[in-house]
Amino acid sequence: MITKNLLITFFKEKVTRPIGFREIVYSLNLTSSERRKLKRLLREMSSGGDIVRTRKGLYGPAEEMGLVTGYFEAHRDGYGFVVPEEPGKRDIFIPARLTLGAMNNDRVVARIENPVRRGGRIIRVLERAHTRVVGTFEVSRVGFYARPKNKSVPFDLHIAPRDRGKAKDGDSVIAEIISYPTDTRPPAGRIIKILEKPGNPKDEIEGIIDEFNLSRKFPHNVLEEARKLHSKHRIIEPKEQKRKDLRHLTTVTIDGERARDFDDAVSIHKTDSVYRLWVHIADVGHYVGWDSAIDIEARKRGTSVYFPDRVIPMFPKELSEDLCSLRPKVERLAFTVKMEFDRDGQRLNSKFYPSVIISDERMTYTSVKKVLVDEDPKEKEKYDYLLYDLETMGELCNILKGRRLRRGSLDFDLPEPEILLDIQGKPEAIIKAERNFAHMIIEEFMIAANEAVAEYLESNGVPSLYRIHEEPEATKVEEIMRIINSLPTLKGRKIIKLKGFSDLLKQIRGIPEEEIINLMILRSLKQARYSPVNVGHFGLASECYTHFTSPIRRYPDLVVHRILREVLTKKYLGDKRIQEMESILPDIAFHSSRMERQSDEAERTVLDAMRVWFMKDKVGEEFEGKVVSVTSYGLKIRLKDYYVEGFLHVSHMTDDFYQYDEKSLSLCGIHRKKRFSIGKELKVRIDRVDIEGKEIILGI
């Protein structure tokens, strides 16, 4: 039977030159009915980037023709990089003039034209990530245009008179893309919404939700399906469902104060020689089947999106905050990973099974920290019945983390900004949300569970989804090392040499620039993503890793749950099922990675917006700050009092003429010899806050 996998194997192993349709039919000895299927498969595979159809109608494997399929990372200056779908391949640099109008996150085919420098051009856009843009409506002598606010979009949209609606010159608008740019035709669009100027932060967030085309509401059929599941739900006896009854275990959830969707809970027991850890994960797969209305919508969304004032969930609230959420004091269905570790943190064994649990306590990271770190008497008394378990969790966390770091895992302990809102939804403070010991406990336990599941599935040889993180490219490593060794505080010291990033993080611990260097290293690494091909996780120094522990808010986790259940129940057998999974997993991996990137970008955009709204009434005030980035056109400075960054343009540095020194990555005054480099502390003034551009302009 002719299949996609058969054709992929045929092109890889048998095809040495571009060949035509008839030759493929002859080589594979296909029947007339199989020829019709071949035509459909060739169309699908060429549109998906697996093979390439030349202008002469011949077919060939993309890699043999110097072509690479991947997603486009656009830079605001017009150029970008194609990140190959196939793991382990270097990114391809695409100059601005050779992007073919590709937008950020578009799925593309690129031709490698300079193998040494890994440079190329985009020859085809396979799948568009954006169907609309937010921009400014402009009227000119030659027509109407929507100029995108996102500077990574490389074109303006032409708007026909009939498609302008009631838009006026200068209006902020949302434009739907009617046609994308080609070699012979400019892009065109129609105005679908005129945006009011945001009058408050809440309006700003609403505009960003529109900008990223995030779905505020669920379709009616999805909500109806969720309501039916909720109304019919009852916990039946575990034996009837072939579930382990774990209701007797002492079990807790540990999450943030504002969390409502509790994916995970943990239980622990210690003997003289063994730590026994149960990680219970919400059994979303029990309620949400393949290709149900809820499943199709969740796959489309890919992930939940978290903003300071709300969550745009992957599932309706009936599931995410109630039926699937591991709420305290109620019976819940879970998928449990039971692991045993020796006193050195070596995992001795692991078991996986559906279960029924009852969470005894909904704890927060803050309360656990008060118990274990601060030794707060009132908090310890409140949770006295959990004290031994919490202390045992802390012991095991330290053992697991120590073992992980020894194998080379990267330990970034970067603070993240936290927006505190008042009752009107306005930002009243932006603080550093430091991770405490309680965060680390849950993090280590989830890493352990994810590794155990990944290794089990790989050992069974079944197609699955992996969370992969490829090694950084050598050129980026060299650039980071050059920057680090040029820092003024390191002058006169022994030059830091790179044995591994993990070793580097230890060497810089305690120096004033530690946080900034950590951030630079983090930005130099490739993005982790989902893939049906396991190449390991560089950041965790893990040979085999997946995402299993958050099925309420990440779609790949739900997929892994289903695969694991099929393996455990012996249903994942036979070539047909394996072929089905091999055909759908690459698309799920690609789409989930894309939606994760979009979610991250939307969350960053909201964070930038909240920063400018918070600072808008502080124009003219002075603050202490630290340089976190240096370019030829100015300095990015983070304020000490607030977790806020602003930009000091070189034209505002009026006490001298400043030149950019590429070797030391600093701005140097020609006459007064004043030098500004990463880590330098200085006093700055808030000169202007650009709400629309989401920028804070500084002066000195």
Buried (B, 14 or more C-beta within 10 A) or exposed (E): EBBBEEBBEBBEEEBEEBBEBEBBBEEBEBEEEBBEBBEEBBEBBBEBBBBBBEEEEBBBBBBBBEBBBBBBBBBEEBBBBBBBBEBEBBBBBBEEEBBBBBBBBBBBBBBBEEEEEBBBBBEBBBBBBBEBBBBBBBBEEEEBBBBBBBEBBBBBBBBEEEBBBEBEEEBBBBBBBBEBBEEEEBBBBBBEBBBEEBEEBBBBBBBBBBBBBBEEEBEEEBBBBBEEBBEEEEBEEBEEBEBBEBBEBBBBBBBEEEBBBBBBBBBBBBEEEBBBBBBBBBBBBBBBEEEBBBBEBBBEBBBBBBBBBBBBBBBBBBBBBBBBBBBBEEBBBBBBBBBBBEEEBEBEEBBBBBBBBBBBBBBBBBBBBBBBEEEBEEBBEBBEEBBEBBBBBBBBBBBBBEBBBEEBBBBBEEEEBBBEBEEEBBBEEBBEBEBBBBBBBBBBBBBBBBBBBBBBBBEEEBBBBBBBBBBBBEEBBEBBBEBBEBBBEBEEEEEBEEEEBBEBBEBBEEBBBBBBBBBBBEEBBBEBBBBBBBBBBBBBBBBBBBBBBBBBBBBBBBBBBBBBBBBBEEEBEEEEBBBEBBBBBBEBBBBBBBBBBBBEBBBEBBBBBBBBBBBBEBEEEEBEBBBBBBEEEBBBBBBEEBBBBBBBEBEBBEEBEBEBBEEBBBBBBEEEEBBBBBBBEBEBBBBBBEBEEBBBBBBB
